[in-house]
Amino acid sequence: MPRERLSIHGAEVLRDVELLALFLRTGRVGRHVLEIAEDLLSEWGSLRRIAGCSLEELSQMRGIGPAKAAELKAAFEMGRRMMTAEEQTPILKEGKEIYDFMCPHLQTLPYESLWVLLLDVRLRLIERKEVSRGSLTQSIAHPREVFKWAIAKRAYAIVLAHNHPSGDPTPSESDIRFTKRLVQAGDFLQFPLVDHVIIGTPALGREPYYSFFEAGMI
């Protein structure tokens, strides 16, 4: 049965008809739920076409009815929203991409603010967290404050971003030391540090940000 196969082997091994049967849950008198799922696929041809059916069209199938039709529509809508959310989630692997993403949050702050950006295996953003807030000149954070979020959220990799209130993104000696410590800790914990980007302000003759990766320091 589909439920037992899913428990033993995982959902990815199930055929389309078995996935449908799991959502339908029960059949009707004289018709097993797998047979009803097969009827539905035979009528419409694919899961994609079923997802495009109206509530009324689904409800008219024998053995489905309004309640099961509503559950199917809800399941397909959740899948659609998940895909849409992923498409809108930024991929953060270049210094300019990281700068553009974090600039609105950091560029005008009168104090230093350090953020960790948690990434999945495709370097898409999972979540971002402020891990430290400092004075006009420095933001102090321990590597454990950075990596505890990566561990908790099961991230694949991280990006660091912080601002320089002066507007000059040139890294200080403490920025360089801190970044080296993070690289070493990330190697040990198997959380790659993709980049550390310092957010500054635009000025003639210089970039408004500094990327440790682009500078060859990561």
VENZISUL-V866447 format. One record per residue. N is the residue number from 1. RES is the residue in one small letter. PHI is phi in whole degrees, -180 to 180 (none if undefined). Layout:
# VENZISUL-V866447
n=N res=RES phi=PHI
n=N res=RES phi=PHI
This chain:
# VENZISUL-V866447
n=1 res=m phi=none
n=2 res=p phi=-55
n=3 res=r phi=-65
n=4 res=e phi=-68
n=5 res=r phi=-62
n=6 res=l phi=-65
n=7 res=s phi=-63
n=8 res=i phi=-87
n=9 res=h phi=-111
n=10 res=g phi=98
n=11 res=a phi=-66
n=12 res=e phi=-67
n=13 res=v phi=-87
n=14 res=l phi=-74
n=15 res=r phi=-75
n=16 res=d phi=-56
n=17 res=v phi=-65
n=18 res=e phi=-72
n=19 res=l phi=-61
n=20 res=l phi=-61
n=21 res=a phi=-62
n=22 res=l phi=-64
n=23 res=f phi=-74
n=24 res=l phi=-73
n=25 res=r phi=70
n=26 res=t phi=-129
n=27 res=g phi=-94
n=28 res=r phi=-137
n=29 res=v phi=-57
n=30 res=g phi=81
n=31 res=r phi=-143
n=32 res=h phi=-70
n=33 res=v phi=-61
n=34 res=l phi=-65
n=35 res=e phi=-69
n=36 res=i phi=-66
n=37 res=a phi=-62
n=38 res=e phi=-64
n=39 res=d phi=-60
n=40 res=l phi=-65
n=41 res=l phi=-68
n=42 res=s phi=-66
n=43 res=e phi=-69
n=44 res=w phi=-109
n=45 res=g phi=95
n=46 res=s phi=-163
n=47 res=l phi=-63
n=48 res=r phi=-61
n=49 res=r phi=-71
n=50 res=i phi=-63
n=51 res=a phi=-61
n=52 res=g phi=-86
n=53 res=c phi=-70
n=54 res=s phi=-78
n=55 res=l phi=-60
n=56 res=e phi=-66
n=57 res=e phi=-63
n=58 res=l phi=-68
n=59 res=s phi=-64
n=60 res=q phi=-79
n=61 res=m phi=-71
n=62 res=r phi=-64
n=63 res=g phi=93
n=64 res=i phi=-107
n=65 res=g phi=79
n=66 res=p phi=-61
n=67 res=a phi=-67
n=68 res=k phi=-68
n=69 res=a phi=-62
n=70 res=a phi=-64
n=71 res=e phi=-65
n=72 res=l phi=-64
n=73 res=k phi=-62
n=74 res=a phi=-64
n=75 res=a phi=-64
n=76 res=f phi=-66
n=77 res=e phi=-68
n=78 res=m phi=-62
n=79 res=g phi=-62
n=80 res=r phi=-63
n=81 res=r phi=-67
n=82 res=m phi=-64
n=83 res=m phi=-65
n=84 res=t phi=-63
n=85 res=a phi=-63
n=86 res=e phi=-67
n=87 res=e phi=-64
n=88 res=q phi=-88
n=89 res=t phi=-77
n=90 res=p phi=-70
n=91 res=i phi=-94
n=92 res=l phi=-120
n=93 res=k phi=-130
n=94 res=e phi=-114
n=95 res=g phi=-57
n=96 res=k phi=-66
n=97 res=e phi=-64
n=98 res=i phi=-67
n=99 res=y phi=-60
n=100 res=d phi=-60
n=101 res=f phi=-74
n=102 res=m phi=-95
n=103 res=c phi=-54
n=104 res=p phi=-60
n=105 res=h phi=-91
n=106 res=l phi=-118
n=107 res=q phi=-62
n=108 res=t phi=-101
n=109 res=l phi=-70
n=110 res=p phi=-86
n=111 res=y phi=-137
n=112 res=e phi=-78
n=113 res=s phi=-135
n=114 res=l phi=-104
n=115 res=w phi=-122
n=116 res=v phi=-111
n=117 res=l phi=-108
n=118 res=l phi=-91
n=119 res=l phi=-121
n=120 res=d phi=-89
n=121 res=v phi=-66
n=122 res=r phi=-93
n=123 res=l phi=64
n=124 res=r phi=-87
n=125 res=l phi=-67
n=126 res=i phi=-94
n=127 res=e phi=-166
n=128 res=r phi=-129
n=129 res=k phi=-138
n=130 res=e phi=-80
n=131 res=v phi=-109
n=132 res=s phi=-158
n=133 res=r phi=-134
n=134 res=g phi=-119
n=135 res=s phi=-94
n=136 res=l phi=-67
n=137 res=t phi=-117
n=138 res=q phi=-155
n=139 res=s phi=-126
n=140 res=i phi=-108
n=141 res=a phi=-147
n=142 res=h phi=-97
n=143 res=p phi=-51
n=144 res=r phi=-64
n=145 res=e phi=-67
n=146 res=v phi=-78
n=147 res=f phi=-81
n=148 res=k phi=-65
n=149 res=w phi=-73
n=150 res=a phi=-63
n=151 res=i phi=-68
n=152 res=a phi=-63
n=153 res=k phi=-97
n=154 res=r phi=55
n=155 res=a phi=-72
n=156 res=y phi=-92
n=157 res=a phi=-150
n=158 res=i phi=-134
n=159 res=v phi=-126
n=160 res=l phi=-106
n=161 res=a phi=-146
n=162 res=h phi=-148
n=163 res=n phi=-109
n=164 res=h phi=-113
n=165 res=p phi=-57
n=166 res=s phi=-68
n=167 res=g phi=94
n=168 res=d phi=-91
n=169 res=p phi=-82
n=170 res=t phi=-57
n=171 res=p phi=-70
n=172 res=s phi=-84
n=173 res=e phi=-61
n=174 res=s phi=-68
n=175 res=d phi=-61
n=176 res=i phi=-67
n=177 res=r phi=-63
n=178 res=f phi=-62
n=179 res=t phi=-64
n=180 res=k phi=-62
n=181 res=r phi=-64
n=182 res=l phi=-67
n=183 res=v phi=-62
n=184 res=q phi=-64
n=185 res=a phi=-65
n=186 res=g phi=-65
n=187 res=d phi=-62
n=188 res=f phi=-67
n=189 res=l phi=-87
n=190 res=q phi=64
n=191 res=f phi=-121
n=192 res=p phi=-59
n=193 res=l phi=-91
n=194 res=v phi=-69
n=195 res=d phi=-167
n=196 res=h phi=-128
n=197 res=v phi=-114
n=198 res=i phi=-98
n=199 res=i phi=-93
n=200 res=g phi=-119
n=201 res=t phi=-123
n=202 res=p phi=-61
n=203 res=a phi=-153
n=204 res=l phi=-60
n=205 res=g phi=87
n=206 res=r phi=-147
n=207 res=e phi=-73
n=208 res=p phi=-81
n=209 res=y phi=-146
n=210 res=y phi=-126
n=211 res=s phi=-108
n=212 res=f phi=-65
n=213 res=f phi=-69
n=214 res=e phi=-64
n=215 res=a phi=-83
n=216 res=g phi=77
n=217 res=m phi=-99
n=218 res=i phi=-128
